[in-house]
Amino acid sequence: MIQKRKASSIVAGRKRESGKKKLTKYHTKLDKKMKSSSQAYLKRQAKDIYVKMAVEQGFRSRAAYKLVHLNGEYNLLKPGMSIVDLGCAPGSWLEVIEKELGKNCTVIGMDKIAIEPVGDYNFIQGDFTEEETFNQVVDLCPKGVDLVLSDMAPETTGHRETDHIRSMMLANIAVDFAYKALKPGGNFVAKFFQGGEEQEMRNELRKHFDKVQFTKPESSRRESKEMFIICFGYKGKKD
């Protein structure tokens, strides 16, 4: 006797088979997309002059040249300064400072993740928004610091508005640190991704610094939305 297979089980079987095929196709497309993205990244790195220069000159990353260019334009690094580099990993900005100033300065790198030491510079591993971590900065620079730097950036999502908002959150956290750490007359530099909210930040910073402006260093990639805000002449803490 031939048993008839229920239509419902046949349909279900087709659905399961179809689902497997769809899943396989999805992973195939995803693999191709990831490979394509990786290949594009490698090609871009191979053509990037600053990647090549970083290797040749011994910097840990191409990000070093952003500070090189900012310093060349604004003369940020001066002998005898006390400097804090927020989110300093992997340490390329500290390397630039070392090449420019050597031991003739007090430098503190701060990050949640450990880095290889840069010269004799101080490194504080921890969250700089926490009081205990900030107090370590005070111990090293009881009179305040001359320059606060931040090249911090969030992990990008590809969604410009989201990346902009996240970058502004980091920039504003750096601003709060600068208000507490800088001595009167001190300077501040922070990175962000363009998107609109930076205008409000600039207006607020103008209340606390003598001069505030936006800039994009030569080594920033042309397609990148990253910018830096440069603040000169901190007016001091307000009651």
ZIDAZI-V922630 format. One record per pair of residues at least 24 apart in sequence whose ideal C-beta (glycine too) atoms are under 10 Angstrom apart, sorted by the first residue. I is the first residue (numbers start at 1). J is the second residue. If there is no record, write none. Layout:
I;J / I;J
This chain:
44;221 / 44;223 / 48;219 / 48;221 / 49;219 / 50;218 / 50;219 / 50;220 / 50;221 / 53;219 / 54;92 / 54;95 / 54;219 / 57;95 / 57;99 / 58;95 / 58;99 / 59;90 / 59;91 / 59;92 / 59;93 / 59;95 / 59;96 / 59;99 / 60;89 / 60;90 / 60;91 / 60;92 / 60;93 / 60;94 / 60;95 / 60;115 / 60;116 / 60;118 / 61;89 / 61;90 / 61;91 / 61;92 / 61;93 / 61;95 / 61;151 / 62;92 / 62;219 / 62;221 / 63;90 / 63;91 / 63;92 / 63;93 / 63;96 / 63;151 / 63;153 / 63;191 / 63;219 / 63;220 / 64;90 / 64;91 / 64;92 / 64;93 / 64;94 / 64;95 / 64;96 / 64;97 / 64;99 / 64;151 / 64;219 / 65;92 / 65;96 / 65;217 / 65;218 / 65;219 / 65;220 / 66;92 / 66;93 / 66;96 / 66;151 / 66;189 / 66;191 / 66;216 / 66;217 / 66;218 / 66;219 / 66;220 / 66;226 / 66;228 / 67;92 / 67;93 / 67;94 / 67;95 / 67;96 / 67;97 / 67;100 / 67;149 / 67;151 / 67;189 / 67;217 / 67;219 / 67;228 / 68;92 / 68;93 / 68;96 / 68;99 / 68;100 / 68;217 / 68;218 / 68;219 / 69;215 / 69;216 / 69;217 / 69;218 / 69;219 / 69;220 / 69;228 / 70;96 / 70;149 / 70;151 / 70;189 / 70;215 / 70;216 / 70;217 / 70;218 / 70;219 / 70;228 / 70;230 / 71;96 / 71;97 / 71;100 / 71;189 / 71;217 / 72;217 / 72;218 / 73;215 / 73;217 / 73;218 / 73;230 / 74;187 / 74;189 / 74;213 / 74;215 / 74;228 / 74;230 / 74;232 / 75;187 / 76;100 / 76;146 / 76;147 / 76;149 / 76;187 / 76;189 / 76;230 / 76;232 / 77;101 / 77;105 / 77;107 / 77;146 / 77;147 / 77;149 / 78;104 / 78;105 / 78;146 / 78;147 / 78;187 / 79;104 / 79;105 / 80;104 / 80;105 / 80;106 / 80;146 / 81;105 / 81;106 / 81;107 / 81;145 / 81;146 / 81;147 / 81;186 / 81;187 / 82;106 / 82;107 / 82;108 / 82;137 / 82;140 / 82;141 / 82;142 / 82;143 / 82;144 / 82;145 / 82;146 / 82;147 / 82;148 / 82;181 / 82;182 / 82;183 / 82;186 / 83;107 / 83;108 / 83;109 / 83;121 / 83;141 / 83;145 / 83;146 / 83;147 / 83;148 / 83;149 / 83;186 / 83;187 / 84;108 / 84;109 / 84;110 / 84;122 / 84;124 / 84;128 / 84;137 / 84;140 / 84;141 / 84;145 / 84;146 / 84;147 / 84;148 / 84;149 / 84;150 / 84;174 / 84;177 / 84;178 / 84;181 / 84;182 / 84;188 / 85;109 / 85;110 / 85;111 / 85;118 / 85;121 / 85;123 / 85;147 / 85;148 / 85;149 / 85;150 / 85;151 / 85;152 / 85;189 / 86;110 / 86;111 / 86;128 / 86;148 / 86;149 / 86;150 / 86;151 / 86;152 / 86;170 / 86;173 / 86;174 / 86;177 / 86;178 / 86;181 / 86;189 / 86;190 / 87;111 / 87;112 / 87;113 / 87;128 / 87;149 / 87;150 / 87;151 / 87;152 / 87;153 / 87;170 / 87;173 / 87;174 / 87;191 / 88;113 / 88;115 / 88;118 / 88;121 / 88;123 / 88;124 / 88;149 / 88;150 / 88;151 / 88;152 / 89;113 / 89;114 / 89;115 / 89;116 / 89;123 / 89;125 / 89;151 / 89;152 / 90;115 / 90;116 / 90;118 / 91;115 / 91;116 / 91;117 / 91;118 / 91;121 / 91;123 / 92;118 / 92;151 / 93;118 / 93;149 / 93;150 / 93;151 / 93;189 / 94;118 / 94;119 / 94;121 / 94;122 / 94;123 / 94;149 / 95;119 / 95;121 / 96;149 / 97;121 / 97;147 / 97;149 / 105;146 / 105;147 / 106;140 / 106;141 / 106;145 / 106;146 / 107;140 / 107;145 / 107;147 / 107;149 / 108;136 / 108;137 / 108;140 / 108;141 / 108;145 / 108;148 / 108;181 / 109;149 / 110;134 / 110;136 / 110;137 / 110;150 / 110;177 / 111;152 / 127;173 / 128;173 / 128;174 / 128;176 / 128;177 / 128;180 / 128;181 / 129;173 / 129;174 / 129;176 / 129;177 / 134;177 / 134;180 / 134;181 / 137;177 / 137;180 / 137;181 / 138;180 / 138;181 / 141;181 / 141;183 / 143;183 / 144;180 / 144;181 / 144;182 / 144;183 / 144;184 / 144;185 / 144;186 / 144;234 / 144;236 / 144;237 / 145;177 / 145;178 / 145;180 / 145;181 / 145;182 / 145;183 / 145;186 / 145;187 / 145;188 / 145;234 / 146;181 / 146;182 / 146;183 / 146;185 / 146;186 / 146;187 / 146;234 / 147;178 / 147;181 / 147;182 / 147;183 / 147;186 / 147;187 / 147;188 / 147;189 / 147;234 / 148;174 / 148;175 / 148;177 / 148;178 / 148;179 / 148;180 / 148;181 / 148;182 / 148;186 / 148;187 / 148;188 / 148;189 / 148;190 / 148;231 / 148;234 / 149;174 / 149;178 / 149;187 / 149;188 / 149;189 / 149;190 / 149;191 / 149;228 / 150;174 / 150;175 / 150;177 / 150;178 / 150;188 / 150;189 / 150;190 / 150;191 / 150;192 / 150;228 / 150;229 / 151;189 / 151;190 / 151;191 / 151;226 / 151;228 / 152;190 / 152;191 / 152;192 / 153;191 / 153;192 / 153;193 / 153;224 / 153;226 / 154;193 / 156;193 / 156;224 / 156;225 / 160;193 / 160;194 / 160;195 / 160;225 / 161;193 / 161;195 / 161;196 / 161;197 / 162;193 / 162;195 / 163;192 / 163;193 / 163;194 / 163;195 / 163;225 / 163;226 / 164;192 / 164;193 / 164;194 / 164;195 / 164;196 / 164;197 / 164;198 / 164;225 / 165;193 / 165;195 / 165;196 / 165;197 / 166;192 / 166;193 / 167;191 / 167;192 / 167;193 / 167;194 / 167;195 / 167;197 / 167;198 / 167;225 / 167;226 / 167;227 / 168;192 / 168;193 / 168;194 / 168;195 / 168;196 / 168;197 / 168;198 / 168;200 / 168;201 / 169;197 / 171;197 / 171;198 / 171;201 / 171;227 / 171;228 / 171;229 / 172;197 / 172;200 / 172;201 / 172;204 / 174;229 / 175;201 / 175;204 / 175;205 / 175;208 / 175;229 / 175;231 / 178;205 / 178;208 / 178;209 / 178;231 / 178;234 / 179;205 / 179;208 / 179;234 / 179;236 / 179;237 / 179;238 / 180;237 / 181;234 / 182;208 / 182;209 / 182;231 / 182;234 / 182;235 / 182;236 / 182;237 / 183;234 / 183;236 / 183;237 / 184;233 / 184;234 / 184;235 / 184;236 / 184;237 / 185;209 / 185;210 / 185;232 / 185;233 / 185;234 / 185;235 / 185;236 / 186;231 / 186;232 / 186;233 / 186;234 / 186;235 / 186;236 / 187;211 / 187;230 / 187;231 / 187;232 / 187;233 / 187;234 / 188;212 / 188;229 / 188;230 / 188;231 / 188;232 / 188;233 / 188;234 / 189;215 / 189;228 / 189;229 / 189;230 / 189;231 / 189;232 / 190;227 / 190;228 / 190;229 / 190;230 / 190;231 / 191;217 / 191;220 / 191;226 / 191;227 / 191;228 / 191;229 / 192;225 / 192;226 / 192;227 / 192;228 / 192;229 / 193;224 / 193;225 / 193;226 / 193;227 / 194;224 / 194;225 / 194;226 / 194;227 / 195;225 / 195;227 / 198;227 / 198;229 / 201;229 / 202;229 / 202;231 / 205;229 / 205;230 / 205;231 / 205;234 / 206;231 / 207;235 / 207;238 / 208;233 / 208;234 / 208;235 / 208;236 / 208;237 / 208;238 / 209;233 / 209;234 / 209;235 / 210;234 / 210;235
